[in-house]
Amino acid sequence: MLLFIMADVMGRGGDGAGDPPLPPWRGAGLHEMDGVPARRKTRGKAKNLELQRHREKTGQKFTLEFDRATTYTTVGRPYDLLVREVGIYMWNNMSFDRKDWNTVTRAEKDALVQHLKRNFDFDAIEDDCERMHLKGGVDAVLMKRYRDRKSDAKVKFDEAGGYNDIDRARAHPPEGMLLQNWNKTIDFFCTPEYRRRSDANKGTRQKQQYTNRGGTSTYTNACFKSGRKKIEQFMKAHTRKDGTWDSDLAYQQYIELEREFELLNDPTPEPAKEVGVFEKVLGSRRGHYKGIGRKPPVTPTIPPHFDVGQPSQEAPTKDALAQMLEDPRHRDALAEFLRTYTPGYGGGTSKGAGDTQGDEGDQDDQDDDLE
């Protein structure tokens, strides 16, 4: 009996060869760890830690900043956090089985907006006199992130087997994505419409004259954070780390941009003049300023899903209105509103709130990049 007990104890030794058990305070030695395969490092579930820490520390929401001079896109660190949070939410909660963000269901859009309202002050947008433009800027982020995430899902699909082994791809959903959403996404990738559009987009990308080397941030956000002028950001986006240009065409366009800005004889030209120079050299594009970013519609419309809250019910005071109208941007916005919705004002024509036919012509193709 004694031998049996000793054998049992020794059999539970540190290396399985009869050594006594390791004391509780000691782990495996280096010579023992050599025989154990190293644990493979994997990327954990994405988290927006800075956003979480900010809310826990201050109890306040982030206020979004906007480029109100030209594009009305969000800028600064809040923009970075918004983009990341939108991407994380979409990946964890949505399928990518729609052509673009505009065709995503209203319920899914509302759920995302309600999620974002926990950490971003959308009420401040609602109370802003330029809220239609600002909401359009936020909606542009949602459109682009949906397109980007759908592209990421396509890469994961190809890596897991793609069209050559669809069953294997279905059995390997990406980390963080629900299996049911992954299957819906694969079903969409397998539709003839998607495959035909995907092939057409590949052909379009092959015809691009040059690529943007400035990263994933928008031109506008890069200029805001770095303090660069738009022409300086254009140069950075098309040069390598050693300072050489990535294409002769981009270099020639830069020289022409420099020449046109010199002709202005103005070290700090107005935004409208900057846009004019870029369009003269780079050409125009529907819904987009080449080399600058998103082109806001002349008469913006509030995205139908973007219900960020009810406007303030408290009427502004006379002094508050007078102070607001001292800002030329607010005066211009009011004049534009009156021309649009007041019959006979300023020689303009009346346009009902439901008449949006003229707006759609100003919207960018949702498959075009915003950079």
Secondary structure as GFF3:
##gff-version 3
##sequence-region A 1 371
A	DSSP	alpha_helix	2	10	.	.	.	ID=ss1
A	DSSP	alpha_helix	30	33	.	.	.	ID=ss2
A	DSSP	alpha_helix	49	58	.	.	.	ID=ss3
A	DSSP	beta_strand	65	66	.	.	.	ID=ss4
A	DSSP	beta_strand	74	75	.	.	.	ID=ss5
A	DSSP	alpha_helix	76	93	.	.	.	ID=ss6
A	DSSP	three_ten_helix	101	103	.	.	.	ID=ss7
A	DSSP	alpha_helix	106	116	.	.	.	ID=ss8
A	DSSP	alpha_helix	122	126	.	.	.	ID=ss9
A	DSSP	alpha_helix	131	159	.	.	.	ID=ss10
A	DSSP	three_ten_helix	162	164	.	.	.	ID=ss11
A	DSSP	alpha_helix	166	170	.	.	.	ID=ss12
A	DSSP	alpha_helix	179	189	.	.	.	ID=ss13
A	DSSP	alpha_helix	192	206	.	.	.	ID=ss14
A	DSSP	alpha_helix	219	226	.	.	.	ID=ss15
A	DSSP	alpha_helix	230	237	.	.	.	ID=ss16
A	DSSP	alpha_helix	248	264	.	.	.	ID=ss17
A	DSSP	alpha_helix	271	282	.	.	.	ID=ss18
A	DSSP	beta_strand	288	289	.	.	.	ID=ss19
A	DSSP	beta_strand	293	294	.	.	.	ID=ss20
A	DSSP	alpha_helix	318	325	.	.	.	ID=ss21
A	DSSP	alpha_helix	328	341	.	.	.	ID=ss22
A	DSSP	three_ten_helix	345	347	.	.	.	ID=ss23
A	DSSP	alpha_helix	357	360	.	.	.	ID=ss24
###
